[in-house]
Amino acid sequence: MNTKLFSPLTLPNGSVLPNRVAKAAMEENMAEDGQLPGTGLCELYRHWSAGGSGLLISGNVMVDHRALTGPGAVVLERDTPLAPFKRWAEAGKQNGARFWLQISHPGRQVFANMGGKVWAPSAVPLNMGKHSKLFGQPQEMTEEEIRETIRRFADTALRAEEAGFDGVEVHAAHGYLLAQFLSPLANHRQDAWGGTLENRARFLLEVVRAIRAAVNPSFALGVKINSADFQRGGFDAADAQQVARWLNELHVDLLEVSGGTYESPAMQGQTADHRTLAREAYFLDFARDIAGVAQMPVMTTGGIRRREVAETVLVQGVALAGIATALALVPDLPAQWRAGKSPATGQRTANWRDKTLTALATMAQVRRQLQRMGRGQSPALDESPLWALLCDRWRLTGLTKRYRRWLHA
């Protein structure tokens, strides 16, 4: 059996990951008052720190308090208190894992009932069928707003470094703001930020440059992009390879390859253009091709649950295997693999006719397991998807009320 999975990986900036298994980002929605990390998130990341992953990447940490992916999202800005983040960083790093924050702006993927800013490259709303009204109507960003957001990404990265995290990952996938600029379906601009791929990629590249100028060379910088949007006419595999070539010039330490958007949730194994994804390691073929042009290590995430699959990822020339849902169910999965065990990582699944509700239920199931671990409990693998969705909706209603009070205070 290939033992490379548990060998160290040296990144371009000289920092070393203890092994080739990464806990990929999952949306925790567990912020406490003030949109700050608290005891729940610290306890959750202690679980993962002890679980054997070499790299932990947080769920979305927002660069702008006016625009969140969900009402329980963590916010880190220029004037945010750092003490809670220092405790969070310490919890995730206590067993030798490296801990990065995934930093993000949702763009148009903001729920309408939350209020706040719904910014986008163009005023193109999400097409979620009968569920479209769940999301706010986007406003086309001005040049000033684009420049402000670039500064916000740099500010958040610098604050993450000051808090003791080992790096940040810029989220430019899954239909969030930077991915919206990359996509010709969402970006209809005719100025320097739209039109050609070079212009559509400008926002992402300027964010990376701004972060690199703000942080120390020893602070790791990763970028997460889609292998494709899996929507006809959207950002595609050739685009992703070209973006990787441009990122080669910007001292990026890791490129994570995923896929999909809210409209086409390929990250959950579903696509809007009806392309068939692999049953496991959904995006491996795309990641292998990107690794062929990328000068930094490449990581792929999506559907990896078994050690044999993770090892196949490495054999294909991809440097890291990113694992998400399986680590919400078995938080010490890498340690068990290393000990020669093969634990089950399945849970009850929703397969409803309404694909949007199916996606929401899947996300709700994962969040419920994260919340259990944050309370010091073990995951519950037999929870009903419907029950998880109902409980999640009830919880998010309360968090939304709290966020709106905080936003307008």
Secondary structure, DSSP 8 states (H G I E B T S, - for coil): ---GGGS-EE-TTS-EESSSEEE--------BGGGB--HHHHHHHHHHHTTT-SEEEEEEEES-TT--SSTT-EE--TTS-SHHHHHHHHHHHTTS-EEEEEEE--TT--BGGG-S--EESSS-----GGGGGGB---EE--HHHHHHHHHHHHHHHHHHHHHT-SEEEEEE-TTSHHHHHH-TTT----STTSSSHHHHTHHHHHHHHHHHHHS-TTSEEEEEEES---STTSS-HHHHHHHHHHHGGGT-SEEEEE---SSS-GGGT--TT-----SSSTTHHHHHHHHTT-SS-EEEESS--SHHHHHHHHHTT-SEEEE-HHHHH-TTHHHHHHTT------------S-HHHHHHHHHHHHHHHHHHHHTT----TT--HHHHHHHHHHHHHHHHHHHHHHHT-
